Amino acid sequence: MVRCSVVVFGLVALVGTVLSVPIWNRIVGGQLAEDTQMPYQIALFYNGKFRCGGSIIGKRLVLTAAHCVVEGDMVLDADQFTVHAGSAHLDAGGHRFGVRAVHPHEDYGSFQNDIAVLEMKEPFHFDKYIQPIELIDEEVPLGSEVVISGYGRQGSNQPTSAALLYTSMFVVEDENCLSVSPGLICIDKEGSYGACNGDSGGPAVYAGKLVGVANFIIDLCGGDHADGYAKVSYYLEWIHQFLH
């Protein structure tokens, strides 16, 4: 796995200033996934280097985080992106798909509206290894168990993974991830569990439906704060403009 660079941002919250890190580059406390276990999960590459995660939501569409496709004020070149799908291991099996267009949310910035859609050059061929995931259209109750997955680091100072990992987390109050946005869902679990660098854009799944897109962590991977995910139900209208 290629290690991706990590950019540290200051996130100002009501309780003071903390460090928040876009989840660039493995799930902390995760288990190995089988090839057919999460057929919606993809790995996003840029210029041949692993960058982020994402979820298949249509024949040609992937949902990911906006910070995976934007640097500064610039939207990155779609032609330089490829998507790995069809295998839970980046070095064995699966297929690579070219990206035709990237669509970050037009109001993305300052950890808000951190969501994007990728359009593939060719359609996915659905089978037991590659499948879209349904988007949830309602709020997820507090305390609900969700499953997160990705190829990112196992810890803040550990390398990334070529194998897909997953773990369960729980929906918590927004204040636990310093959220002041209705477009975020916060998830946590007691102990060292959670998303880490490289899991950005990856899925949070409840009852077989996509409920969140990995956005940020606070302080460190698997730390004391909840992780922030873009809330899929909040962005349904925006996402549906691409589902044609």
C-alpha positions in Angstrom: 0.0 0.0 0.0 1.3 3.4 -0.9 1.3 5.8 2.1 -0.6 9.0 1.3 0.2 12.4 2.7 -1.8 13.7 5.7 -2.8 17.3 6.0 -3.7 18.6 9.5 -6.4 21.2 9.9 -7.5 23.2 12.9 -11.2 22.7 13.7 -12.6 25.5 15.9 -15.5 24.3 18.1 -17.4 25.6 21.1 -15.2 23.7 23.5 -12.0 25.2 22.0 -9.5 24.3 19.3 -8.8 20.7 18.4 -6.9 19.0 15.6 -9.0 17.4 12.9 -7.5 15.3 10.1 -9.2 14.4 6.8 -9.2 10.6 6.7 -6.8 10.5 3.8 -5.1 7.4 3.8 -7.2 1.7 7.6 -9.9 0.9 9.9 -8.7 0.8 13.6 -9.6 -2.4 15.3 -10.9 -4.0 12.1 -11.4 -7.5 10.8 -10.5 -8.8 7.3 -13.4 -8.7 4.8 -14.2 -11.5 2.4 -14.4 -10.7 -1.3 -18.2 -10.9 -1.5 -18.9 -9.3 1.9 -18.9 -5.7 0.9 -19.3 -5.7 -2.9 -20.1 -2.0 -2.9 -16.7 -0.9 -1.4 -14.2 0.6 -3.8 -10.7 2.0 -3.5 -9.9 5.2 -5.2 -6.5 5.8 -6.8 -5.0 9.1 -8.1 -2.0 9.0 -10.4 -1.6 5.3 -9.5 -1.5 5.9 -5.8 -4.1 4.8 -3.3 -6.0 7.8 -2.0 -9.5 7.1 -0.6 -12.5 4.8 -0.2 -16.0 5.0 -1.7 -19.2 3.2 -2.4 -20.8 2.0 -5.6 -24.3 3.6 -5.8 -25.2 3.0 -9.5 -24.1 1.5 -12.8 -21.6 4.2 -13.3 -21.6 6.0 -10.0 -19.4 6.1 -6.9 -20.0 8.1 -3.7 -17.0 9.4 -1.9 -15.8 12.5 0.0 -15.2 15.8 -1.6 -11.7 16.2 -0.1 -10.7 13.1 -2.0 -11.1 14.9 -5.3 -10.3 18.5 -4.4 -7.0 20.1 -3.4 -7.3 23.7 -2.3 -9.7 25.3 -4.7 -8.9 22.9 -7.6 -10.9 19.9 -8.6 -8.5 17.2 -9.5 -8.3 15.8 -13.1 -10.8 13.0 -13.5 -8.6 11.2 -16.0 -6.0 10.6 -13.3 -8.4 8.7 -11.1 -9.1 5.0 -11.2 -11.4 2.9 -9.1 -10.6 -0.6 -7.8 -13.7 -2.9 -7.4 -14.5 -6.6 -7.2 -12.0 -7.7 -4.7 -11.3 -7.1 -1.0 -7.6 -7.1 -1.7 -5.8 -4.4 -3.7 -3.1 -6.7 -4.9 -5.2 -9.7 -6.0 -8.3 -9.9 -8.2 -10.8 -7.2 -9.0 -10.9 -4.7 -11.8 -9.8 -1.1 -12.4 -12.3 1.4 -13.8 -11.5 4.8 -15.3 -13.3 7.9 -14.1 -15.0 10.2 -16.6 -16.0 13.0 -14.2 -15.8 14.1 -10.6 -18.5 16.1 -8.9 -17.7 17.5 -5.5 -20.5 19.3 -3.7 -20.6 22.9 -4.9 -20.7 24.2 -1.2 -17.8 22.0 0.1 -15.4 23.7 2.5 -14.4 23.9 6.1 -15.5 20.3 6.8 -19.0 21.0 5.5 -20.7 19.3 2.5 -17.7 16.9 2.2 -19.3 14.6 -0.3 -18.7 13.9 -4.0 -19.9 11.7 -6.9 -17.6 10.0 -9.4 -18.9 9.0 -12.9 -17.2 6.0 -14.5 -16.1 5.8 -18.1 -17.6 2.3 -18.4 -20.5 0.8 -16.4 -19.8 -1.7 -13.6 -20.7 -5.3 -14.3 -22.7 -6.4 -11.3 -22.2 -9.8 -9.9 -21.5 -11.2 -6.4 -18.2 -9.3 -6.2 -19.5 -5.9 -7.5 -22.9 -4.5 -6.3 -24.4 -1.1 -5.6 -25.6 -0.2 -2.1 -29.0 1.3 -1.5 -29.0 4.8 0.0 -30.9 5.3 3.2 -33.7 7.9 3.1 -34.4 8.4 6.9 -32.6 9.3 10.1 -30.7 6.5 11.8 -31.7 6.3 15.5 -29.1 7.1 18.1 -27.4 4.0 19.4 -27.8 2.1 16.1 -24.9 -0.2 15.1 -23.3 0.7 11.8 -20.5 -1.0 9.9 -17.5 1.0 8.5 -14.9 -0.3 6.1 -11.8 0.8 4.3 -8.2 0.3 3.3 -6.7 3.0 5.5 -4.3 2.8 8.4 -4.8 0.6 11.5 -3.6 3.4 13.7 -2.2 6.9 13.5 1.4 5.8 13.0 0.8 2.5 11.2 1.0 1.7 7.5 -2.0 1.4 5.3 -3.5 -2.0 4.2 -3.9 -3.8 0.9 -6.7 -5.8 2.5 -10.2 -4.4 3.2 -11.0 -4.1 6.9 -14.2 -3.5 8.7 -15.6 -2.9 12.2 -18.9 -2.0 13.9 -19.5 1.4 15.4 -22.5 3.2 17.0 -24.4 6.4 16.1 -23.9 9.0 18.9 -25.0 12.5 19.6 -23.6 15.1 17.2 -21.7 16.9 19.9 -19.4 13.9 20.2 -17.7 14.8 17.0 -18.1 18.5 17.5 -20.7 18.6 14.8 -22.7 21.8 14.3 -23.9 20.7 10.9 -27.2 18.8 10.0 -25.2 17.2 7.2 -23.0 15.1 9.6 -23.6 11.8 11.4 -21.3 11.0 14.3 -20.2 7.4 15.1 -18.1 6.0 18.0 -17.3 2.9 19.9 -15.6 2.4 23.3 -12.0 1.5 22.9 -9.6 1.9 20.0 -12.0 1.6 17.0 -12.8 3.8 14.1 -11.7 5.3 10.8 -8.1 6.3 10.1 -6.1 7.9 7.3 -7.1 6.5 4.0 -10.6 5.6 4.9 -11.9 8.9 3.7 -15.0 8.6 1.4 -15.7 5.1 2.7 -19.0 3.8 3.8 -21.0 3.6 7.1 -23.8 1.0 6.6 -26.9 0.4 8.7 -29.4 -2.4 7.9 -27.8 -2.9 4.5 -28.1 0.7 3.5 -25.5 3.5 3.1 -25.9 6.0 5.8 -22.6 7.8 5.9 -19.4 8.9 4.0 -16.2 9.1 6.0 -15.2 12.7 6.4 -12.9 13.4 9.4 -11.4 12.2 12.7 -10.4 14.3 15.7 -7.0 14.3 17.3 -6.0 10.7 16.3 -7.4 7.4 14.9 -9.5 5.4 17.3 -9.2 8.2 19.9 -11.7 9.6 22.5 -13.8 11.6 20.0 -16.4 10.3 17.6 -15.7 10.2 13.8 -17.6 12.5 11.5 -19.4 11.1 8.4 -21.4 13.0 5.8 -25.1 12.0 6.4 -26.4 10.4 3.2 -30.1 11.0 4.0 -29.3 14.8 4.2 -27.8 14.8 0.8 -30.3 12.6 -1.0 -31.6 15.3 -3.3 -28.1 16.4 -4.3 -27.1 12.8 -5.0 -30.2 12.0 -7.0 -29.4 14.5 -9.7 -26.7 12.1 -10.8 -28.8 8.9 -10.6 -30.3 8.9 -14.1 
